[in-house]
Amino acid sequence: MQVTAGLFLIDFLVRPFAKIYQKMPFMIFLIMIVLYGIVGYIVWKSAFKPEEQY
């Protein structure tokens, strides 16, 4: 039951962005690159961060 509600919520939230993607695919592609770049930077930084000393 919760899976169905989750899928409905995802569909409800993603549908407006899908319409925008149809009109401006290059802009959405740039936004995705920026978002994944931020996530990648955080992961990269945390992977090579020296151990914290207390």
PDB file of N, CA, C, O and CB in Angstrom:
ATOM      1  N   MET A   1       0.817  -1.192   0.000  1.00  0.00           N
ATOM      2  CA  MET A   1       0.000   0.000   0.000  1.00  0.00           C
ATOM      3  C   MET A   1       0.869   1.267   0.000  1.00  0.00           C
ATOM      4  O   MET A   1       0.575   2.230  -0.709  1.00  0.00           O
ATOM      5  CB  MET A   1      -0.934  -0.008   1.207  1.00  0.00           C
ATOM      6  N   GLN A   2       1.934   1.254   0.799  1.00  0.00           N
ATOM      7  CA  GLN A   2       2.803   2.428   0.875  1.00  0.00           C
ATOM      8  C   GLN A   2       3.570   2.635  -0.425  1.00  0.00           C
ATOM      9  O   GLN A   2       3.858   3.771  -0.804  1.00  0.00           O
ATOM     10  CB  GLN A   2       3.781   2.290   2.041  1.00  0.00           C
ATOM     11  N   VAL A   3       3.901   1.547  -1.107  1.00  0.00           N
ATOM     12  CA  VAL A   3       4.625   1.662  -2.374  1.00  0.00           C
ATOM     13  C   VAL A   3       3.747   2.365  -3.406  1.00  0.00           C
ATOM     14  O   VAL A   3       4.228   3.213  -4.157  1.00  0.00           O
ATOM     15  CB  VAL A   3       5.062   0.263  -2.891  1.00  0.00           C
ATOM     16  N   THR A   4       2.486   2.024  -3.443  1.00  0.00           N
ATOM     17  CA  THR A   4       1.570   2.655  -4.389  1.00  0.00           C
ATOM     18  C   THR A   4       1.435   4.146  -4.083  1.00  0.00           C
ATOM     19  O   THR A   4       1.432   4.970  -4.998  1.00  0.00           O
ATOM     20  CB  THR A   4       0.188   1.969  -4.344  1.00  0.00           C
ATOM     21  N   ALA A   5       1.326   4.490  -2.814  1.00  0.00           N
ATOM     22  CA  ALA A   5       1.227   5.903  -2.441  1.00  0.00           C
ATOM     23  C   ALA A   5       2.518   6.641  -2.797  1.00  0.00           C
ATOM     24  O   ALA A   5       2.470   7.791  -3.235  1.00  0.00           O
ATOM     25  CB  ALA A   5       0.926   6.048  -0.932  1.00  0.00           C
ATOM     26  N   GLY A   6       3.654   6.001  -2.617  1.00  0.00           N
ATOM     27  CA  GLY A   6       4.932   6.613  -2.964  1.00  0.00           C
ATOM     28  C   GLY A   6       5.056   6.843  -4.459  1.00  0.00           C
ATOM     29  O   GLY A   6       5.526   7.895  -4.892  1.00  0.00           O
ATOM     30  N   LEU A   7       4.635   5.857  -5.253  1.00  0.00           N
ATOM     31  CA  LEU A   7       4.681   6.009  -6.708  1.00  0.00           C
ATOM     32  C   LEU A   7       3.742   7.120  -7.170  1.00  0.00           C
ATOM     33  O   LEU A   7       4.080   7.889  -8.069  1.00  0.00           O
ATOM     34  CB  LEU A   7       4.314   4.687  -7.398  1.00  0.00           C
ATOM     35  N   PHE A   8       2.571   7.201  -6.558  1.00  0.00           N
ATOM     36  CA  PHE A   8       1.632   8.260  -6.909  1.00  0.00           C
ATOM     37  C   PHE A   8       2.223   9.623  -6.567  1.00  0.00           C
ATOM     38  O   PHE A   8       2.090  10.563  -7.350  1.00  0.00           O
ATOM     39  CB  PHE A   8       0.289   8.058  -6.183  1.00  0.00           C
ATOM     40  N   LEU A   9       2.867   9.746  -5.422  1.00  0.00           N
ATOM     41  CA  LEU A   9       3.472  11.013  -5.010  1.00  0.00           C
ATOM     42  C   LEU A   9       4.606  11.406  -5.949  1.00  0.00           C
ATOM     43  O   LEU A   9       4.716  12.570  -6.333  1.00  0.00           O
ATOM     44  CB  LEU A   9       3.990  10.918  -3.570  1.00  0.00           C
ATOM     45  N   ILE A  10       5.445  10.451  -6.320  1.00  0.00           N
ATOM     46  CA  ILE A  10       6.536  10.729  -7.257  1.00  0.00           C
ATOM     47  C   ILE A  10       5.970  11.176  -8.599  1.00  0.00           C
ATOM     48  O   ILE A  10       6.453  12.142  -9.190  1.00  0.00           O
ATOM     49  CB  ILE A  10       7.437   9.482  -7.440  1.00  0.00           C
ATOM     50  N   ASP A  11       4.948  10.476  -9.080  1.00  0.00           N
ATOM     51  CA  ASP A  11       4.322  10.841 -10.348  1.00  0.00           C
ATOM     52  C   ASP A  11       3.716  12.235 -10.265  1.00  0.00           C
ATOM     53  O   ASP A  11       3.831  13.014 -11.212  1.00  0.00           O
ATOM     54  CB  ASP A  11       3.246   9.816 -10.734  1.00  0.00           C
ATOM     55  N   PHE A  12       3.079  12.558  -9.159  1.00  0.00           N
ATOM     56  CA  PHE A  12       2.445  13.866  -8.978  1.00  0.00           C
ATOM     57  C   PHE A  12       3.487  14.982  -8.950  1.00  0.00           C
ATOM     58  O   PHE A  12       3.236  16.072  -9.465  1.00  0.00           O
ATOM     59  CB  PHE A  12       1.619  13.884  -7.684  1.00  0.00           C
ATOM     60  N   LEU A  13       4.655  14.724  -8.354  1.00  0.00           N
ATOM     61  CA  LEU A  13       5.691  15.746  -8.256  1.00  0.00           C
ATOM     62  C   LEU A  13       6.515  15.882  -9.536  1.00  0.00           C
ATOM     63  O   LEU A  13       6.977  16.979  -9.852  1.00  0.00           O
ATOM     64  CB  LEU A  13       6.604  15.432  -7.100  1.00  0.00           C
ATOM     65  N   VAL A  14       6.704  14.803 -10.267  1.00  0.00           N
ATOM     66  CA  VAL A  14       7.585  14.813 -11.438  1.00  0.00           C
ATOM     67  C   VAL A  14       6.860  15.278 -12.699  1.00  0.00           C
ATOM     68  O   VAL A  14       7.498  15.797 -13.615  1.00  0.00           O
ATOM     69  CB  VAL A  14       8.168  13.425 -11.665  1.00  0.00           C
ATOM     70  N   ARG A  15       5.565  15.105 -12.761  1.00  0.00           N
ATOM     71  CA  ARG A  15       4.821  15.417 -13.979  1.00  0.00           C
ATOM     72  C   ARG A  15       5.014  16.861 -14.478  1.00  0.00           C
ATOM     73  O   ARG A  15       5.219  17.041 -15.679  1.00  0.00           O
ATOM     74  CB  ARG A  15       3.361  15.166 -13.739  1.00  0.00           C
ATOM     75  N   PRO A  16       4.959  17.894 -13.626  1.00  0.00           N
ATOM     76  CA  PRO A  16       5.192  19.260 -14.149  1.00  0.00           C
ATOM     77  C   PRO A  16       6.592  19.439 -14.738  1.00  0.00           C
ATOM     78  O   PRO A  16       6.762  20.141 -15.735  1.00  0.00           O
ATOM     79  CB  PRO A  16       4.981  20.286 -13.038  1.00  0.00           C
ATOM     80  N   PHE A  17       7.586  18.810 -14.128  1.00  0.00           N
ATOM     81  CA  PHE A  17       8.944  18.923 -14.642  1.00  0.00           C
ATOM     82  C   PHE A  17       9.095  18.183 -15.970  1.00  0.00           C
ATOM     83  O   PHE A  17       9.895  18.585 -16.815  1.00  0.00           O
ATOM     84  CB  PHE A  17       9.944  18.381 -13.620  1.00  0.00           C
ATOM     85  N   ALA A  18       8.339  17.118 -16.157  1.00  0.00           N
ATOM     86  CA  ALA A  18       8.395  16.396 -17.424  1.00  0.00           C
ATOM     87  C   ALA A  18       7.849  17.267 -18.548  1.00  0.00           C
ATOM     88  O   ALA A  18       8.351  17.209 -19.670  1.00  0.00           O
ATOM     89  CB  ALA A  18       7.606  15.075 -17.335  1.00  0.00           C
ATOM     90  N   LYS A  19       6.827  18.075 -18.264  1.00  0.00           N
ATOM     91  CA  LYS A  19       6.296  18.973 -19.284  1.00  0.00           C
ATOM     92  C   LYS A  19       7.309  20.048 -19.631  1.00  0.00           C
ATOM     93  O   LYS A  19       7.441  20.419 -20.797  1.00  0.00           O
ATOM     94  CB  LYS A  19       4.990  19.612 -18.812  1.00  0.00           C
ATOM     95  N   ILE A  20       8.032  20.555 -18.631  1.00  0.00           N
ATOM     96  CA  ILE A  20       9.075  21.546 -18.880  1.00  0.00           C
ATOM     97  C   ILE A  20      10.190  20.913 -19.704  1.00  0.00           C
ATOM     98  O   ILE A  20      10.732  21.549 -20.607  1.00  0.00           O
ATOM     99  CB  ILE A  20       9.632  22.112 -17.547  1.00  0.00           C
ATOM    100  N   TYR A  21      10.532  19.672 -19.400  1.00  0.00           N
ATOM    101  CA  TYR A  21      11.595  18.978 -20.136  1.00  0.00           C
ATOM    102  C   TYR A  21      11.261  18.856 -21.618  1.00  0.00           C
ATOM    103  O   TYR A  21      12.148  18.955 -22.466  1.00  0.00           O
ATOM    104  CB  TYR A  21      11.832  17.589 -19.544  1.00  0.00           C
ATOM    105  N   GLN A  22       9.992  18.642 -21.929  1.00  0.00           N
ATOM    106  CA  GLN A  22       9.596  18.539 -23.325  1.00  0.00           C
ATOM    107  C   GLN A  22       9.796  19.859 -24.051  1.00  0.00           C
ATOM    108  O   GLN A  22      10.085  19.868 -25.247  1.00  0.00           O
ATOM    109  CB  GLN A  22       8.145  18.098 -23.434  1.00  0.00           C
ATOM    110  N   LYS A  23       9.647  20.972 -23.345  1.00  0.00           N
ATOM    111  CA  LYS A  23       9.781  22.279 -23.977  1.00  0.00           C
ATOM    112  C   LYS A  23      11.231  22.756 -24.022  1.00  0.00           C
ATOM    113  O   LYS A  23      11.651  23.364 -25.005  1.00  0.00           O
ATOM    114  CB  LYS A  23       8.932  23.294 -23.243  1.00  0.00           C
ATOM    115  N   MET A  24      12.007  22.480 -22.951  1.00  0.00           N
ATOM    116  CA  MET A  24      13.392  22.962 -22.872  1.00  0.00           C
ATOM    117  C   MET A  24      14.323  21.850 -22.387  1.00  0.00           C
ATOM    118  O   MET A  24      14.782  21.912 -21.247  1.00  0.00           O
ATOM    119  CB  MET A  24      13.489  24.186 -21.930  1.00  0.00           C
ATOM    120  N   PRO A  25      14.617  20.851 -23.194  1.00  0.00           N
ATOM    121  CA  PRO A  25      15.437  19.732 -22.713  1.00  0.00           C
ATOM    122  C   PRO A  25      16.869  20.139 -22.375  1.00  0.00           C
ATOM    123  O   PRO A  25      17.464  19.571 -21.459  1.00  0.00           O
ATOM    124  CB  PRO A  25      15.463  18.636 -23.753  1.00  0.00           C
ATOM    125  N   PHE A  26      17.435  21.109 -23.091  1.00  0.00           N
ATOM    126  CA  PHE A  26      18.814  21.498 -22.826  1.00  0.00           C
ATOM    127  C   PHE A  26      18.952  22.178 -21.469  1.00  0.00           C
ATOM    128  O   PHE A  26      19.943  21.970 -20.769  1.00  0.00           O
ATOM    129  CB  PHE A  26      19.319  22.421 -23.925  1.00  0.00           C
ATOM    130  N   MET A  27      17.961  22.994 -21.091  1.00  0.00           N
ATOM    131  CA  MET A  27      17.995  23.682 -19.793  1.00  0.00           C
ATOM    132  C   MET A  27      17.918  22.680 -18.647  1.00  0.00           C
ATOM    133  O   MET A  27      18.654  22.798 -17.668  1.00  0.00           O
ATOM    134  CB  MET A  27      16.840  24.695 -19.685  1.00  0.00           C
ATOM    135  N   ILE A  28      17.037  21.703 -18.765  1.00  0.00           N
ATOM    136  CA  ILE A  28      16.920  20.686 -17.719  1.00  0.00           C
ATOM    137  C   ILE A  28      18.205  19.867 -17.639  1.00  0.00           C
ATOM    138  O   ILE A  28      18.633  19.488 -16.549  1.00  0.00           O
ATOM    139  CB  ILE A  28      15.708  19.763 -17.986  1.00  0.00           C
ATOM    140  N   PHE A  29      18.820  19.592 -18.784  1.00  0.00           N
ATOM    141  CA  PHE A  29      20.093  18.862 -18.801  1.00  0.00           C
ATOM    142  C   PHE A  29      21.168  19.638 -18.045  1.00  0.00           C
ATOM    143  O   PHE A  29      21.938  19.042 -17.291  1.00  0.00           O
ATOM    144  CB  PHE A  29      20.549  18.599 -20.252  1.00  0.00           C
ATOM    145  N   LEU A  30      21.234  20.949 -18.233  1.00  0.00           N
ATOM    146  CA  LEU A  30      22.208  21.771 -17.510  1.00  0.00           C
ATOM    147  C   LEU A  30      21.931  21.781 -16.008  1.00  0.00           C
ATOM    148  O   LEU A  30      22.858  21.730 -15.200  1.00  0.00           O
ATOM    149  CB  LEU A  30      22.195  23.202 -18.050  1.00  0.00           C
ATOM    150  N   ILE A  31      20.651  21.846 -15.637  1.00  0.00           N
ATOM    151  CA  ILE A  31      20.298  21.810 -14.213  1.00  0.00           C
ATOM    152  C   ILE A  31      20.721  20.481 -13.605  1.00  0.00           C
ATOM    153  O   ILE A  31      21.239  20.450 -12.488  1.00  0.00           O
ATOM    154  CB  ILE A  31      18.777  22.032 -14.014  1.00  0.00           C
ATOM    155  N   MET A  32      20.509  19.383 -14.322  1.00  0.00           N
ATOM    156  CA  MET A  32      20.921  18.069 -13.817  1.00  0.00           C
ATOM    157  C   MET A  32      22.432  17.984 -13.662  1.00  0.00           C
ATOM    158  O   MET A  32      22.922  17.414 -12.687  1.00  0.00           O
ATOM    159  CB  MET A  32      20.431  16.960 -14.749  1.00  0.00           C
ATOM    160  N   ILE A  33      23.178  18.543 -14.611  1.00  0.00           N
ATOM    161  CA  ILE A  33      24.635  18.533 -14.513  1.00  0.00           C
ATOM    162  C   ILE A  33      25.087  19.297 -13.268  1.00  0.00           C
ATOM    163  O   ILE A  33      25.981  18.843 -12.552  1.00  0.00           O
ATOM    164  CB  ILE A  33      25.270  19.145 -15.781  1.00  0.00           C
ATOM    165  N   VAL A  34      24.476  20.450 -13.010  1.00  0.00           N
ATOM    166  CA  VAL A  34      24.837  21.243 -11.834  1.00  0.00           C
ATOM    167  C   VAL A  34      24.512  20.484 -10.545  1.00  0.00           C
ATOM    168  O   VAL A  34      25.329  20.442  -9.625  1.00  0.00           O
ATOM    169  CB  VAL A  34      24.103  22.597 -11.853  1.00  0.00           C
ATOM    170  N   LEU A  35      23.321  19.887 -10.478  1.00  0.00           N
ATOM    171  CA  LEU A  35      22.934  19.165  -9.259  1.00  0.00           C
ATOM    172  C   LEU A  35      23.834  17.954  -9.012  1.00  0.00           C
ATOM    173  O   LEU A  35      24.285  17.735  -7.887  1.00  0.00           O
ATOM    174  CB  LEU A  35      21.472  18.714  -9.352  1.00  0.00           C
ATOM    175  N   TYR A  36      24.098  17.167 -10.059  1.00  0.00           N
ATOM    176  CA  TYR A  36      24.975  16.015  -9.896  1.00  0.00           C
ATOM    177  C   TYR A  36      26.407  16.448  -9.618  1.00  0.00           C
ATOM    178  O   TYR A  36      27.143  15.740  -8.932  1.00  0.00           O
ATOM    179  CB  TYR A  36      24.927  15.131 -11.136  1.00  0.00           C
ATOM    180  N   GLY A  37      26.811  17.597 -10.138  1.00  0.00           N
ATOM    181  CA  GLY A  37      28.138  18.126  -9.843  1.00  0.00           C
ATOM    182  C   GLY A  37      28.283  18.484  -8.375  1.00  0.00           C
ATOM    183  O   GLY A  37      29.318  18.207  -7.768  1.00  0.00           O
ATOM    184  N   ILE A  38      27.261  19.097  -7.798  1.00  0.00           N
ATOM    185  CA  ILE A  38      27.291  19.445  -6.375  1.00  0.00           C
ATOM    186  C   ILE A  38      27.366  18.186  -5.529  1.00  0.00           C
ATOM    187  O   ILE A  38      28.164  18.109  -4.595  1.00  0.00           O
ATOM    188  CB  ILE A  38      26.052  20.276  -5.986  1.00  0.00           C
ATOM    189  N   VAL A  39      26.536  17.194  -5.852  1.00  0.00           N
ATOM    190  CA  VAL A  39      26.551  15.938  -5.100  1.00  0.00           C
ATOM    191  C   VAL A  39      27.905  15.252  -5.249  1.00  0.00           C
ATOM    192  O   VAL A  39      28.458  14.753  -4.269  1.00  0.00           O
ATOM    193  CB  VAL A  39      25.418  15.000  -5.578  1.00  0.00           C
ATOM    194  N   GLY A  40      28.440  15.225  -6.461  1.00  0.00           N
ATOM    195  CA  GLY A  40      29.747  14.610  -6.693  1.00  0.00           C
ATOM    196  C   GLY A  40      30.855  15.320  -5.929  1.00  0.00           C
ATOM    197  O   GLY A  40      31.757  14.671  -5.400  1.00  0.00           O
ATOM    198  N   TYR A  41      30.797  16.638  -5.868  1.00  0.00           N
ATOM    199  CA  TYR A  41      31.806  17.392  -5.118  1.00  0.00           C
ATOM    200  C   TYR A  41      31.750  17.069  -3.635  1.00  0.00           C
ATOM    201  O   TYR A  41      32.791  16.897  -3.000  1.00  0.00           O
ATOM    202  CB  TYR A  41      31.616  18.892  -5.328  1.00  0.00           C
ATOM    203  N   ILE A  42      30.555  16.983  -3.078  1.00  0.00           N
ATOM    204  CA  ILE A  42      30.411  16.658  -1.655  1.00  0.00           C
ATOM    205  C   ILE A  42      30.951  15.260  -1.373  1.00  0.00           C
ATOM    206  O   ILE A  42      31.648  15.049  -0.380  1.00  0.00           O
ATOM    207  CB  ILE A  42      28.931  16.758  -1.219  1.00  0.00           C
ATOM    208  N   VAL A  43      30.628  14.302  -2.248  1.00  0.00           N
ATOM    209  CA  VAL A  43      31.121  12.933  -2.061  1.00  0.00           C
ATOM    210  C   VAL A  43      32.633  12.892  -2.196  1.00  0.00           C
ATOM    211  O   VAL A  43      33.305  12.248  -1.391  1.00  0.00           O
ATOM    212  CB  VAL A  43      30.472  11.974  -3.078  1.00  0.00           C
ATOM    213  N   TRP A  44      33.180  13.568  -3.198  1.00  0.00           N
ATOM    214  CA  TRP A  44      34.620  13.599  -3.423  1.00  0.00           C
ATOM    215  C   TRP A  44      35.336  14.224  -2.226  1.00  0.00           C
ATOM    216  O   TRP A  44      36.361  13.715  -1.772  1.00  0.00           O
ATOM    217  CB  TRP A  44      34.948  14.377  -4.711  1.00  0.00           C
ATOM    218  N   LYS A  45      34.792  15.324  -1.721  1.00  0.00           N
ATOM    219  CA  LYS A  45      35.402  16.018  -0.589  1.00  0.00           C
ATOM    220  C   LYS A  45      35.372  15.142   0.659  1.00  0.00           C
ATOM    221  O   LYS A  45      36.357  15.079   1.395  1.00  0.00           O
ATOM    222  CB  LYS A  45      34.681  17.349  -0.322  1.00  0.00           C
ATOM    223  N   SER A  46      34.261  14.472   0.901  1.00  0.00           N
ATOM    224  CA  SER A  46      34.156  13.643   2.100  1.00  0.00           C
ATOM    225  C   SER A  46      35.017  12.385   1.983  1.00  0.00           C
ATOM    226  O   SER A  46      35.458  11.848   2.999  1.00  0.00           O
ATOM    227  CB  SER A  46      32.696  13.258   2.353  1.00  0.00           C
ATOM    228  N   ALA A  47      35.259  11.910   0.770  1.00  0.00           N
ATOM    229  CA  ALA A  47      36.064  10.700   0.600  1.00  0.00           C
ATOM    230  C   ALA A  47      37.543  10.972   0.906  1.00  0.00           C
ATOM    231  O   ALA A  47      38.239  10.089   1.408  1.00  0.00           O
ATOM    232  CB  ALA A  47      35.911  10.156  -0.832  1.00  0.00           C
ATOM    233  N   PHE A  48      38.022  12.172   0.611  1.00  0.00           N
ATOM    234  CA  PHE A  48      39.431  12.476   0.786  1.00  0.00           C
ATOM    235  C   PHE A  48      39.696  13.414   1.961  1.00  0.00           C
ATOM    236  O   PHE A  48      40.805  13.928   2.112  1.00  0.00           O
ATOM    237  CB  PHE A  48      39.976  13.078  -0.472  1.00  0.00           C
ATOM    238  N   LYS A  49      38.688  13.633   2.783  1.00  0.00           N
ATOM    239  CA  LYS A  49      38.831  14.489   3.954  1.00  0.00           C
ATOM    240  C   LYS A  49      39.626  13.728   5.025  1.00  0.00           C
ATOM    241  O   LYS A  49      39.328  12.570   5.317  1.00  0.00           O
ATOM    242  CB  LYS A  49      37.429  14.934   4.500  1.00  0.00           C
ATOM    243  N   PRO A  50      40.625  14.376   5.602  1.00  0.00           N
ATOM    244  CA  PRO A  50      41.367  13.673   6.657  1.00  0.00           C
ATOM    245  C   PRO A  50      40.487  13.390   7.865  1.00  0.00           C
ATOM    246  O   PRO A  50      39.488  14.069   8.103  1.00  0.00           O
ATOM    247  CB  PRO A  50      42.584  14.491   7.087  1.00  0.00           C
ATOM    248  N   GLU A  51      40.872  12.396   8.603  1.00  0.00           N
ATOM    249  CA  GLU A  51      40.106  12.018   9.775  1.00  0.00           C
ATOM    250  C   GLU A  51      40.048  13.169  10.768  1.00  0.00           C
ATOM    251  O   GLU A  51      41.040  13.864  10.988  1.00  0.00           O
ATOM    252  CB  GLU A  51      40.705  10.778  10.431  1.00  0.00           C
ATOM    253  N   GLU A  52      38.877  13.361  11.363  1.00  0.00           N
ATOM    254  CA  GLU A  52      38.738  14.415  12.359  1.00  0.00           C
ATOM    255  C   GLU A  52      39.385  13.964  13.661  1.00  0.00           C
ATOM    256  O   GLU A  52      39.252  12.812  14.072  1.00  0.00           O
ATOM    257  CB  GLU A  52      37.248  14.778  12.582  1.00  0.00           C
ATOM    258  N   GLN A  53      40.077  14.880  14.291  1.00  0.00           N
ATOM    259  CA  GLN A  53      40.724  14.561  15.559  1.00  0.00           C
ATOM    260  C   GLN A  53      40.001  15.284  16.674  1.00  0.00           C
ATOM    261  O   GLN A  53      39.668  16.463  16.561  1.00  0.00           O
ATOM    262  CB  GLN A  53      42.224  14.943  15.538  1.00  0.00           C
ATOM    263  N   TYR A  54      39.765  14.558  17.753  1.00  0.00           N
ATOM    264  CA  TYR A  54      39.028  15.130  18.872  1.00  0.00           C
ATOM    265  C   TYR A  54      39.963  15.514  19.980  1.00  0.00           C
ATOM    266  O   TYR A  54      39.523  16.016  21.014  1.00  0.00           O
ATOM    267  CB  TYR A  54      37.985  14.163  19.385  1.00  0.00           C
TER     268      TYR A  54
END
